[in-house]
Amino acid sequence: MTSPNINVSINVESSVSSDVTALVVLVHKGEKSKVLLRGDVPDAYRDVVESLARNGLVTGKSNEVCIQLIESGKRPLRLMVVGLGNPAKFSGECLREAGGVIARQARKHRVSSLSVILPDLPPNFPGTFGAVSASEPVAVAIDAMVGAILLAAFDYTEYKGTAHKKKGEDQKAQATAVTIVAPANVLKSARVIATQTEAIVSGQNFARLIASRPGNDINPPTLAKVARDMAAEVGLTCRILDEKQLAGLKMGGILAVGAGSIGTPPRLIVLEHRPAGRDKATSRKKSAKPILLVGKAITFDTGGISIKPAEKMGRMIYDKCGGMTVLGVMYALAKLKLPVHVVGILSAAENHISSRAYRPGDILRMYNGVTVEVTNTDAEGRLVLGDALAWGIEQYDPRAVVDLATLTGGVVVALGKSMAGVMSNDDALVDALTKSGQQHGETIWRLPLGDDQRDQIKSDHADIVNSAGREGHPLQGGAFLSHFVKWEGDDRIPWAHLDIAGVADTEREMPYYSKGATGWGVRTLIEWIRRGIA
């Protein structure tokens, strides 16, 4: 299995190392050309920072960076002063953004080692942290800083050749050893947090790596191989259902979407994390039932016969990002060895155009018997998810279900590029996911889902249509999927649909994300799972 090339190592210590080549001091914006510094910054560096502030070179504004060379021992030391903004608005996200600045500056200046002195943290900063007993503010700060540095260090370069490099430049980026300086009295718990965060972010960066691979590299069969190799490496079980097995199961949705892709047929990829001692009989008990995660993995989407505009069709490699989030979560779960049974399903197909492609007007019969009139072949994600949801729920009898998909452009129109939409049949599940996302800077906003939306997608010729026009399009997607989960009644299962179309990738540099896939949702779902077993 290929892992992302992250040339950063993280340590947590109680003091600044004597041989670092750079020192990072984090400052808040103060009043009258002053900045607010943590009390135990060494006096020599404090004097330099205050001098820079008096001369207007440092203000403490969010993400501001000023680098000053200081003579120190055998070689000059880079003093990197990074702004955190208004102290009244200080949060974990402020530290994540600062961590992104630090990682990028370290790479730009080819820094081999640096120490980061954390700022003072308010007592309520900014809430609890997962299942770790150390809920003190430093836990949140360590997680934010370590996570952001590792996320910002990711850069997708698999297809970049030496022609783009300057003559004589090293083929590998400068490796950087980062030390986070934490108070001595919480050093042990801080190291535990850092190790756990590295495991989680390794899952997120793995998701970004596979999401970034183009359609001529990743298709349903090759994605299945990636998942199988990953599972073997980290200790997950993996089951692959090919097109013949899908046909035998009468999965009309995923088969229709994948029909136009000649030579790269659809796959249902099932990954399972079952802790030691959890056999299938035990897992049938309500308290031990598994969590089910389902991800849309359209490895490339032309829109089919309802073809997309050519302008940005190349970005449809990211239409697999819901599935990649599930892949990353399962990777991180195995690394963390969390004592919870989780099943992850990637519903993978290519939506292509050919003489075998499905058409508007076709009527499909899904795995659970629901019939669907196709009104738009570009509303394909809900078709592959519907079969996967119905089959997964029948097979595993989960206690809760979450699906993720780059489902609709409409959610981007409604919510922009900074948050995901969620539709659900369970208030407690939405609340838990929302709070878990807030802990890690991943914002979730609830959208309505009920009888009005379900009525909107009724068909004259089948049970439902796969698209009922532009009005409330994200809501139509959720309403469609509700027909494939146990939506209501005595056997209702808590279910949430996350439409991540606006957050799964970015076309601009962000504080701790480069252009491309973000792996959005990995940290939120791991946090939600950990909170559930705390």
RODO-2510 file (C-alpha; in nm, 4 decimals, decimal comma):
residues 534
     n   res          X          Y          Z
     1     m     0,0000     0,0000     0,0000
     2     t     0,1286     0,3454    -0,0896
     3     s     0,1161     0,6029     0,1897
     4     p     0,1286     0,9803     0,1482
     5     n     0,4775     1,1262     0,1714
     6     i     0,4663     1,3422     0,4862
     7     n     0,8167     1,4649     0,5698
     8     v     0,7298     1,5718     0,9236
     9     s     0,7866     1,3946     1,2548
    10     i     0,6187     1,5101     1,5770
    11     n     0,7460     1,4994     1,9346
    12     v     0,6097     1,6496     2,2555
    13     e     0,8569     1,7752     2,5166
    14     s     0,8496     2,0052     2,8183
    15     s     1,1249     2,2394     2,6991
    16     v     1,2804     2,3854     2,3847
    17     s     1,5544     2,1678     2,2383
    18     s     1,8990     2,3284     2,2284
    19     d     1,9704     2,2194     1,8719
    20     v     1,6548     2,3393     1,6921
    21     t     1,6973     2,5579     1,3844
    22     a     1,3696     2,7446     1,4359
    23     l     1,1529     2,8469     1,7292
    24     v     0,7835     2,9298     1,6957
    25     v     0,6148     3,1740     1,9321
    26     l     0,2377     3,2221     1,9085
    27     v     0,0986     3,5629     1,9983
    28     h    -0,2420     3,7243     2,0349
    29     k    -0,3303     4,0693     1,9161
    30     g    -0,3018     4,3214     2,2001
    31     e    -0,3658     4,6957     2,2367
    32     k    -0,1509     4,9890     2,1284
    33     s     0,1120     4,8002     1,9288
    34     k     0,1452     4,5315     2,1930
    35     v     0,1033     4,1567     2,1618
    36     l     0,0018     3,9037     2,4247
    37     l     0,2709     3,6437     2,4901
    38     r     0,2707     3,3261     2,6946
    39     g     0,4443     3,3856     3,0268
    40     d     0,7256     3,1274     2,9952
    41     v     0,8683     3,2389     2,6608
    42     p     1,2420     3,2867     2,7292
    43     d     1,3263     3,6509     2,8012
    44     a     1,5670     3,6883     2,5078
    45     y     1,2953     3,5894     2,2605
    46     r     1,0297     3,7891     2,4453
    47     d     1,2385     4,1024     2,4017
    48     v     1,2723     4,0395     2,0267
    49     v     0,8982     3,9834     1,9818
    50     e     0,8114     4,2978     2,1754
    51     s     1,0625     4,4973     1,9680
    52     l     0,9055     4,3639     1,6470
    53     a     0,5637     4,4656     1,7768
    54     r     0,6796     4,8180     1,8639
    55     n     0,8117     4,8572     1,5094
    56     g     0,4884     4,7332     1,3535
    57     l     0,6369     4,4127     1,2120
    58     v     0,4263     4,1929     1,4409
    59     t     0,0625     4,2711     1,5269
    60     g    -0,0739     3,9327     1,6339
    61     k    -0,3316     3,9263     1,3524
    62     s    -0,4640     3,5820     1,2616
    63     n    -0,2150     3,3816     1,0522
    64     e     0,0333     3,6677     1,0347
    65     v     0,3915     3,5409     1,0262
    66     c     0,7180     3,7233     1,0863
    67     i     1,0561     3,5486     1,0744
    68     q     1,3643     3,6993     1,2399
    69     l     1,7147     3,5558     1,2353
    70     i     1,8775     3,5518     1,5795
    71     e     2,2407     3,4668     1,6547
    72     s     2,2278     3,1663     1,8848
    73     g     2,5248     2,9387     1,9516
    74     k     2,6893     2,7832     1,6458
    75     r     2,4287     2,8940     1,3895
    76     p     2,1514     3,1494     1,3551
    77     l     1,8074     3,0579     1,4860
    78     r     1,4927     3,1464     1,2975
    79     l     1,2404     3,3019     1,5358
    80     m     0,8982     3,2535     1,3777
    81     v     0,6227     3,4694     1,5312
    82     v     0,2728     3,3573     1,4282
    83     g    -0,0434     3,5523     1,5033
    84     l    -0,3545     3,4036     1,6659
    85     g    -0,5837     3,7090     1,6403
    86     n    -0,8231     3,8416     1,9028
    87     p    -0,7811     3,6479     2,2316
    88     a    -1,1554     3,6757     2,2944
    89     k    -1,2150     3,4592     1,9856
    90     f    -0,9423     3,2046     2,0584
    91     s    -1,0360     2,8466     1,9661
    92     g    -0,8923     2,5222     1,8431
    93     e    -0,9450     2,6415     1,4876
    94     c    -0,7134     2,9376     1,5554
    95     l    -0,4406     2,6904     1,6506
    96     r    -0,5143     2,4726     1,3476
    97     e    -0,4748     2,7716     1,1164
    98     a    -0,1511     2,8663     1,2921
    99     g    -0,0292     2,5089     1,2547
   100     g    -0,0884     2,5311     0,8823
   101     v     0,1176     2,8514     0,8667
   102     i     0,4006     2,6858     1,0616
   103     a     0,4114     2,3791     0,8346
   104     r     0,4163     2,5848     0,5155
   105     q     0,6848     2,8217     0,6416
   106     a     0,8970     2,5283     0,7563
   107     r     0,8758     2,3748     0,4104
   108     k     0,9404     2,7070     0,2348
   109     h     1,2537     2,7773     0,4376
   110     r     1,3656     2,4110     0,4490
   111     v     1,3687     2,4044     0,8284
   112     s     1,5095     2,0788     0,9628
   113     s     1,3910     2,1136     1,3231
   114     l     1,1641     2,3502     1,5099
   115     s     1,0007     2,3878     1,8481
   116     v     0,6522     2,5324     1,8959
   117     i     0,5746     2,7006     2,2265
   118     l     0,2027     2,6757     2,2940
   119     p     0,0256     2,9907     2,4164
   120     d    -0,1580     3,0189     2,7454
   121     l    -0,4935     2,8409     2,7254
   122     p    -0,8152     2,9522     2,8965
   123     p    -0,9746     2,6970     3,1346
   124     n    -1,2715     2,6346     2,9019
   125     f    -1,0662     2,5942     2,5843
   126     p    -1,2765     2,4822     2,3984
   127     g    -1,4567     2,1777     2,5415
   128     t    -1,4007     1,8041     2,5824
   129     f    -1,1734     1,5838     2,3763
   130     g    -1,3043     1,2455     2,2744
   131     a    -1,2614     0,9492     2,5019
   132     v    -0,9305     1,0647     2,6456
   133     s    -0,9411     1,1279     3,0193
   134     a    -0,7196     1,4358     2,9839
   135     s    -0,9911     1,6837     2,8961
   136     e    -0,7797     1,9804     3,0058
   137     p    -0,7267     2,2518     2,7446
   138     v    -0,3806     2,1283     2,6483
   139     a    -0,5358     1,8111     2,5011
   140     v    -0,7391     2,0159     2,2551
   141     a    -0,4410     2,2383     2,1781
   142     i    -0,2056     1,9471     2,1103
   143     d    -0,4604     1,7784     1,8864
   144     a    -0,5225     2,0983     1,6915
   145     m    -0,1553     2,1850     1,6423
   146     v    -0,0337     1,8337     1,5599
   147     g    -0,3279     1,7663     1,3290
   148     a    -0,2888     2,0899     1,1344
   149     i     0,0863     2,0529     1,0865
   150     l     0,0422     1,7020     0,9461
   151     l    -0,2506     1,8047     0,7256
   152     a    -0,0619     2,1045     0,5887
   153     a     0,2408     1,8845     0,5160
   154     f     0,0375     1,6796     0,2660
   155     d     0,1016     1,7595    -0,0984
   156     y    -0,0094     1,5336    -0,3829
   157     t     0,2995     1,4821    -0,5999
   158     e     0,2702     1,1238    -0,7319
   159     y     0,2569     1,2362    -1,0941
   160     k     0,5079     1,5222    -1,0781
   161     g     0,8266     1,4485    -1,2699
   162     t     1,1782     1,5826    -1,2428
   163     a     1,1179     1,8197    -1,5360
   164     h     0,9346     2,0485    -1,2955
   165     k     1,2208     2,0621    -1,0483
   166     k     1,5080     2,3076    -1,0514
   167     k     1,8440     2,1775    -1,1596
   168     g     2,0328     2,0342    -0,8644
   169     e     1,7322     2,0424    -0,6299
   170     d     1,6941     1,7430    -0,4002
   171     q     1,4258     1,5018    -0,5149
   172     k     1,2814     1,4780    -0,1661
   173     a     1,1466     1,7648     0,0388
   174     q     1,3330     1,8660     0,3539
   175     a     1,2305     1,6485     0,6472
   176     t     1,1265     1,8498     0,9508
   177     a     1,1315     1,7387     1,3146
   178     v     0,8638     1,9314     1,5060
   179     t     0,8614     1,9509     1,8853
   180     i     0,5510     2,0783     2,0622
   181     v     0,6456     2,2297     2,3977
   182     a     0,3838     2,1389     2,6597
   183     p     0,3719     2,1927     3,0375
   184     a     0,5665     1,9245     3,2248
   185     n     0,2673     1,8310     3,4440
   186     v     0,0616     1,7162     3,1421
   187     l     0,3465     1,5802     2,9301
   188     k     0,2362     1,2156     2,9502
   189     s    -0,1232     1,2824     2,8425
   190     a    -0,0061     1,5289     2,5762
   191     r     0,2087     1,2575     2,4193
   192     v    -0,0885     1,0190     2,4148
   193     i    -0,2967     1,2838     2,2377
   194     a    -0,0233     1,3516     1,9829
   195     t     0,0121     0,9810     1,9014
   196     q    -0,3632     0,9400     1,8586
   197     t    -0,3890     1,2507     1,6440
   198     e    -0,1111     1,1250     1,4180
   199     a    -0,3056     0,8009     1,3662
   200     i    -0,6265     0,9866     1,2808
   201     v    -0,4599     1,2320     1,0440
   202     s    -0,2726     0,9467     0,8761
   203     g    -0,6184     0,8110     0,7892
   204     q    -0,7313     1,1499     0,6626
   205     n    -0,4187     1,1977     0,4509
   206     f    -0,4561     0,8454     0,3130
   207     a    -0,8108     0,9371     0,2104
   208     r    -0,6752     1,2517     0,0412
   209     l    -0,4080     1,0521    -0,1407
   210     i    -0,6512     0,8049    -0,2987
   211     a    -0,9091     1,0772    -0,3654
   212     s    -0,6430     1,2711    -0,5587
   213     r    -0,5597     0,9886    -0,7964
   214     p    -0,7056     1,0407    -1,1437
   215     g    -0,9669     0,8298    -1,3178
   216     n    -0,7101     0,6497    -1,5331
   217     d    -0,5510     0,5235    -1,2100
   218     i    -0,8444     0,4706    -0,9738
   219     n    -1,1557     0,2944    -1,0984
   220     p    -1,3806     0,0508    -0,9103
   221     p    -1,1567    -0,2591    -0,9553
   222     t    -0,8324    -0,0739    -0,8750
   223     l    -0,9976     0,0989    -0,5779
   224     a    -1,0977    -0,2460    -0,4530
   225     k    -0,7321    -0,3520    -0,4721
   226     v    -0,6227    -0,0414    -0,2780
   227     a    -0,8794    -0,1197    -0,0083
   228     r    -0,7769    -0,4851     0,0086
   229     d    -0,4075    -0,3996     0,0391
   230     m    -0,4787    -0,1389     0,3067
   231     a    -0,6949    -0,3829     0,5027
   232     a    -0,4211    -0,6462     0,4972
   233     e    -0,1652    -0,3923     0,6202
   234     v    -0,3615    -0,2547     0,9158
   235     g    -0,5658    -0,5596     1,0191
   236     l    -0,9142    -0,5030     0,8775
   237     t    -1,1226    -0,7661     0,7038
   238     c    -1,2143    -0,6896     0,3443
   239     r    -1,4843    -0,8316     0,1183
   240     i    -1,5299    -0,7319    -0,2461
   241     l    -1,8561    -0,7869    -0,4349
   242     d    -1,7992    -0,7838    -0,8126
   243     e    -2,0511    -0,7170    -1,0888
   244     k    -2,1655    -1,0801    -1,1051
   245     q    -2,2341    -1,0890    -0,7320
   246     l    -2,4097    -0,7516    -0,7496
   247     a    -2,6295    -0,8873    -1,0289
   248     g    -2,7080    -1,1949    -0,8221
   249     l    -2,8155    -0,9670    -0,5371
   250     k    -3,0294    -0,7618    -0,7810
   251     m    -2,8614    -0,4328    -0,6978
   252     g    -3,0231    -0,2406    -0,9806
   253     g    -2,8909     0,1002    -0,8794
   254     i    -2,5157     0,0439    -0,8713
   255     l    -2,5335    -0,1865    -1,1759
   256     a    -2,7186     0,0758    -1,3811
   257     v    -2,4753     0,3536    -1,2925
   258     g    -2,1751     0,1351    -1,3744
   259     a    -2,3199    -0,0164    -1,6920
   260     g    -2,1721     0,2451    -1,9249
   261     s    -1,8181     0,1882    -1,8012
   262     i    -1,6870    -0,0927    -2,0203
   263     g    -1,3939    -0,2765    -1,8669
   264     t    -1,4122    -0,1147    -1,5227
   265     p    -1,7350    -0,2515    -1,3708
   266     p    -1,8741    -0,1518    -1,0301
   267     r    -1,7634    -0,2900    -0,6965
   268     l    -1,9083    -0,2961    -0,3464
   269     i    -1,6131    -0,2792    -0,1067
   270     v    -1,6810    -0,3875     0,2523
   271     l    -1,4257    -0,3164     0,5257
   272     e    -1,4776    -0,4379     0,8815
   273     h    -1,3073    -0,3428     1,2061
   274     r    -1,4015    -0,6014     1,4671
   275     p    -1,2151    -0,5737     1,8004
   276     a    -1,0781    -0,8885     1,9580
   277     g    -1,3463    -1,0814     2,1456
   278     r    -1,6354    -0,9429     1,9391
   279     d    -1,7801    -1,2399     1,7543
   280     k    -2,0865    -1,2168     1,5320
   281     a    -2,3195    -1,3533     1,7989
   282     t    -2,2058    -1,0903     2,0475
   283     s    -2,2450    -0,8154     1,7893
   284     r    -2,6144    -0,8975     1,7488
   285     k    -2,6784    -0,7719     2,1015
   286     k    -2,8162    -0,4189     2,0820
   287     s    -2,5381    -0,2680     2,2944
   288     a    -2,2716    -0,4270     2,0742
   289     k    -2,4261    -0,3849     1,7307
   290     p    -2,1883    -0,2327     1,4771
   291     i    -2,1804     0,1179     1,3415
   292     l    -2,2314     0,1279     0,9649
   293     l    -2,0566     0,3869     0,7456
   294     v    -2,1411     0,4050     0,3756
   295     g    -1,9585     0,6201     0,1203
   296     k    -2,0320     0,7164    -0,2388
   297     a    -1,7269     0,6255    -0,4490
   298     i    -1,7969     0,7404    -0,8037
   299     t    -1,4410     0,7193    -0,9346
   300     f    -1,5292     0,9436    -1,2283
   301     d    -1,8568     1,1105    -1,3185
   302     t    -1,9355     1,2312    -1,6687
   303     g    -2,2988     1,2771    -1,5708
   304     g    -2,3857     0,9990    -1,8134
   305     i    -2,6324     1,0802    -2,0894
   306     s    -2,7340     1,3855    -1,8820
   307     i    -2,3779     1,4992    -1,9423
   308     k    -2,2061     1,7576    -1,7260
   309     p    -2,0610     2,0825    -1,8640
   310     a    -1,7044     2,0314    -1,9855
   311     e    -1,5603     2,3273    -1,7912
   312     k    -1,4905     2,1516    -1,4621
   313     m    -1,5578     1,7888    -1,5464
   314     g    -1,1967     1,7036    -1,4632
   315     r    -1,2709     1,7732    -1,0975
   316     m    -1,5111     1,4799    -1,0993
   317     i    -1,2248     1,2620    -0,9787
   318     y    -1,3342     1,3978    -0,6400
   319     d    -1,6803     1,2425    -0,6746
   320     k    -1,5387     0,9473    -0,4815
   321     c    -1,4612     1,1533    -0,1708
   322     g    -1,7468     1,0181     0,0429
   323     g    -1,6065     0,6707    -0,0043
   324     m    -1,2542     0,7974     0,0589
   325     t    -1,3646     0,9389     0,3946
   326     v    -1,4947     0,5939     0,4894
   327     l    -1,1633     0,4447     0,3724
   328     g    -0,9709     0,6921     0,5901
   329     v    -1,1912     0,6308     0,8948
   330     m    -1,1424     0,2562     0,8705
   331     y    -0,7655     0,3039     0,8382
   332     a    -0,7574     0,5253     1,1482
   333     l    -0,9809     0,2903     1,3487
   334     a    -0,7396     0,0060     1,2885
   335     k    -0,4402     0,2217     1,3836
   336     l    -0,6132     0,3368     1,7038
   337     k    -0,7394    -0,0142     1,7852
   338     l    -1,0642     0,1307     1,9158
   339     p    -1,2854    -0,1259     2,0938
   340     v    -1,5896    -0,0791     1,8706
   341     h    -1,7292    -0,2800     1,5815
   342     v    -1,7491    -0,0672     1,2649
   343     v    -1,8361    -0,1668     0,9097
   344     g    -1,7435     0,0617     0,6208
   345     i    -1,8911     0,0187     0,2723
   346     l    -1,7591     0,1924    -0,0385
   347     s    -2,0130     0,1822    -0,3215
   348     a    -1,7928     0,2253    -0,6280
   349     a    -1,8850     0,2835    -0,9922
   350     e    -1,7889     0,4969    -1,2906
   351     n    -2,0684     0,6981    -1,4515
   352     h    -1,9753     0,6915    -1,8195
   353     i    -2,1404     0,7280    -2,1569
   354     s    -2,1607     0,4315    -2,3944
   355     s    -2,4176     0,2201    -2,5758
   356     r    -2,4628     0,0287    -2,2516
   357     a    -2,5203     0,3345    -2,0308
   358     y    -2,8477     0,3749    -1,8460
   359     r    -3,0919     0,6338    -1,9800
   360     p    -3,3443     0,8904    -1,8626
   361     g    -3,6779     0,7119    -1,8576
   362     d    -3,5345     0,3780    -1,7428
   363     i    -3,6997     0,2190    -1,4404
   364     l    -3,4677     0,0399    -1,2011
   365     r    -3,5428    -0,2073    -0,9249
   366     m    -3,3172    -0,1542    -0,6249
   367     y    -3,1866    -0,4176    -0,3827
   368     n    -3,4757    -0,3682    -0,1376
   369     g    -3,7401    -0,3788    -0,4141
   370     v    -3,8017    -0,0041    -0,4403
   371     t    -3,8431     0,0996    -0,8052
   372     v    -3,6832     0,4172    -0,9373
   373     e    -3,7698     0,6132    -1,2502
   374     v    -3,4517     0,7682    -1,3873
   375     t    -3,5109     1,1334    -1,4730
   376     n    -3,1459     1,2413    -1,4697
   377     t    -2,8441     1,0146    -1,5102
   378     d    -2,6318     1,2735    -1,3285
   379     a    -2,8231     1,1997    -1,0068
   380     e    -2,6302     0,8742    -0,9828
   381     g    -2,4777     0,8915    -0,6349
   382     r    -2,8051     0,8232    -0,4590
   383     l    -2,8523     0,5112    -0,6731
   384     v    -2,5223     0,3524    -0,5696
   385     l    -2,5797     0,4565    -0,2079
   386     g    -2,9356     0,3223    -0,1971
   387     d    -2,8299    -0,0328    -0,2771
   388     a    -2,5351    -0,0171    -0,0365
   389     l    -2,7455     0,1203     0,2488
   390     a    -3,0261    -0,1349     0,2101
   391     w    -2,7840    -0,4267     0,1807
   392     g    -2,5585    -0,3086     0,4632
   393     i    -2,8471    -0,2616     0,7050
   394     e    -2,9886    -0,6048     0,6215
   395     q    -2,6502    -0,7749     0,6574
   396     y    -2,5207    -0,6069     0,9727
   397     d    -2,8257    -0,4850     1,1696
   398     p    -2,6350    -0,1728     1,2825
   399     r    -2,7110     0,0491     1,5809
   400     a    -2,6512     0,3642     1,3735
   401     v    -2,5829     0,4470     1,0085
   402     v    -2,3989     0,7429     0,8553
   403     d    -2,3524     0,7892     0,4830
   404     l    -2,1305     1,0468     0,3126
   405     a    -2,1468     1,1673    -0,0452
   406     t    -2,0553     1,4505    -0,2766
   407     l    -2,4205     1,4289    -0,3672
   408     t    -2,5464     1,7653    -0,4908
   409     g    -2,4257     2,0978    -0,6211
   410     g    -2,7344     2,2352    -0,4502
   411     v    -2,5785     2,1940    -0,1059
   412     v    -2,2923     2,4161    -0,2199
   413     v    -2,5417     2,6796    -0,3353
   414     a    -2,7195     2,6576     0,0008
   415     l    -2,4262     2,6331     0,2425
   416     g    -2,1159     2,7357     0,0501
   417     k    -1,7769     2,5685     0,0757
   418     s    -1,7297     2,5799     0,4523
   419     m    -1,9863     2,3330     0,5834
   420     a    -2,1606     2,0051     0,5080
   421     g    -2,5347     1,9515     0,5086
   422     v    -2,6892     1,6769     0,7192
   423     m    -3,0324     1,5154     0,6925
   424     s    -3,1454     1,2615     0,9468
   425     n    -3,4235     1,0764     1,1241
   426     d    -3,2610     1,1183     1,4660
   427     d    -3,2022     1,4402     1,6620
   428     a    -2,9498     1,2868     1,9017
   429     l    -2,7368     1,1566     1,6147
   430     v    -2,7313     1,4972     1,4451
   431     d    -2,6367     1,6632     1,7739
   432     a    -2,3524     1,4174     1,8340
   433     l    -2,2144     1,4548     1,4817
   434     t    -2,2405     1,8336     1,4989
   435     k    -2,0508     1,8547     1,8285
   436     s    -1,7879     1,6100     1,7046
   437     g    -1,7377     1,8239     1,3952
   438     q    -1,7102     2,1429     1,6000
   439     q    -1,4280     1,9827     1,7991
   440     h    -1,2224     1,9539     1,4798
   441     g    -1,3219     2,2545     1,2730
   442     e    -1,5618     2,0596     1,0489
   443     t    -1,8958     2,2398     1,0452
   444     i    -2,2265     2,0580     0,9895
   445     w    -2,5605     2,2268     0,9263
   446     r    -2,8929     2,0440     0,9481
   447     l    -3,1344     2,0545     0,6554
   448     p    -3,5026     1,9507     0,6735
   449     l    -3,6195     1,6058     0,5751
   450     g    -3,9756     1,4824     0,6087
   451     d    -4,2975     1,3998     0,4265
   452     d    -4,2832     1,7114     0,2058
   453     q    -3,9464     1,6098     0,0648
   454     r    -4,0462     1,2452     0,0266
   455     d    -4,3644     1,3478    -0,1554
   456     q    -4,1600     1,5626    -0,3938
   457     i    -3,9807     1,2595    -0,5410
   458     k    -4,2871     1,0400    -0,6000
   459     s    -4,3062     0,8971    -0,9518
   460     d    -4,6036     0,8469    -1,1815
   461     h    -4,4591     0,5235    -1,3157
   462     a    -4,2429     0,3865    -1,0325
   463     d    -4,2161     0,4306    -0,6568
   464     i    -3,9820     0,7319    -0,6732
   465     v    -3,7772     0,9369    -0,9196
   466     n    -3,4071     0,9935    -0,8789
   467     s    -3,4430     1,3685    -0,9416
   468     a    -3,7414     1,6031    -0,9302
   469     g    -3,5788     1,9149    -1,0721
   470     r    -3,3789     2,1944    -0,9142
   471     e    -3,6020     2,2877    -0,6206
   472     g    -3,4583     2,1708    -0,2888
   473     h    -3,2166     1,9379    -0,4663
   474     p    -3,0067     1,8481    -0,1576
   475     l    -3,3304     1,7652     0,0249
   476     q    -3,4391     1,5406    -0,2608
   477     g    -3,1161     1,3459    -0,2206
   478     g    -3,1819     1,2865     0,1467
   479     a    -3,5454     1,1987     0,0788
   480     f    -3,4375     0,9453    -0,1830
   481     l    -3,1941     0,7751     0,0554
   482     s    -3,4568     0,7589     0,3304
   483     h    -3,6291     0,4867     0,1231
   484     f    -3,3299     0,2592     0,1782
   485     v    -3,2894     0,2895     0,5547
   486     k    -3,5268     0,2003     0,8358
   487     w    -3,6670     0,5510     0,8337
   488     e    -3,9426     0,5300     1,0961
   489     g    -4,1480     0,2908     1,3069
   490     d    -4,0514     0,0442     1,5762
   491     d    -3,7524    -0,0858     1,3820
   492     r    -3,6177     0,2613     1,3008
   493     i    -3,2384     0,2863     1,2989
   494     p    -3,0696     0,6228     1,3649
   495     w    -2,9383     0,7409     1,0282
   496     a    -2,7678     1,0537     0,9008
   497     h    -2,6828     1,1553     0,5453
   498     l    -2,3902     1,3964     0,5081
   499     d    -2,3788     1,5854     0,1780
   500     i    -2,0123     1,6876     0,1578
   501     a    -2,0079     1,8305    -0,1955
   502     g    -1,8910     2,1720    -0,0724
   503     v    -1,6162     2,0558     0,1627
   504     a    -1,4697     1,7407     0,0076
   505     d    -1,2190     1,9337    -0,2014
   506     t    -1,0953     2,2888    -0,2425
   507     e    -0,9884     2,4894    -0,5460
   508     r    -0,7843     2,7342    -0,3384
   509     e    -0,5150     2,7082    -0,0760
   510     m    -0,6651     2,6977     0,2723
   511     p    -0,4890     2,7484     0,6067
   512     y    -0,4035     2,3796     0,6465
   513     y    -0,5252     2,2269     0,3185
   514     s    -0,3538     2,2475    -0,0178
   515     k    -0,5650     2,2557    -0,3342
   516     g    -0,7470     1,9285    -0,3923
   517     a    -0,9056     1,6693    -0,1650
   518     t    -0,9494     1,7514     0,2039
   519     g    -1,0468     1,4163     0,3556
   520     w    -1,3320     1,6017     0,5278
   521     g    -1,5188     1,3928     0,7824
   522     v    -1,2480     1,1522     0,8984
   523     r    -1,1812     1,3449     1,2208
   524     t    -1,5518     1,4114     1,2813
   525     l    -1,6489     1,0460     1,2498
   526     i    -1,3593     0,9206     1,4638
   527     e    -1,4526     1,1756     1,7309
   528     w    -1,8195     1,0666     1,7141
   529     i    -1,7224     0,7007     1,7460
   530     r    -1,4904     0,7729     2,0396
   531     r    -1,7536     0,9792     2,2188
   532     g    -1,9931     0,6864     2,1828
   533     i    -1,7594     0,4455     2,3611
   534     a    -1,6322     0,6873     2,6260
***
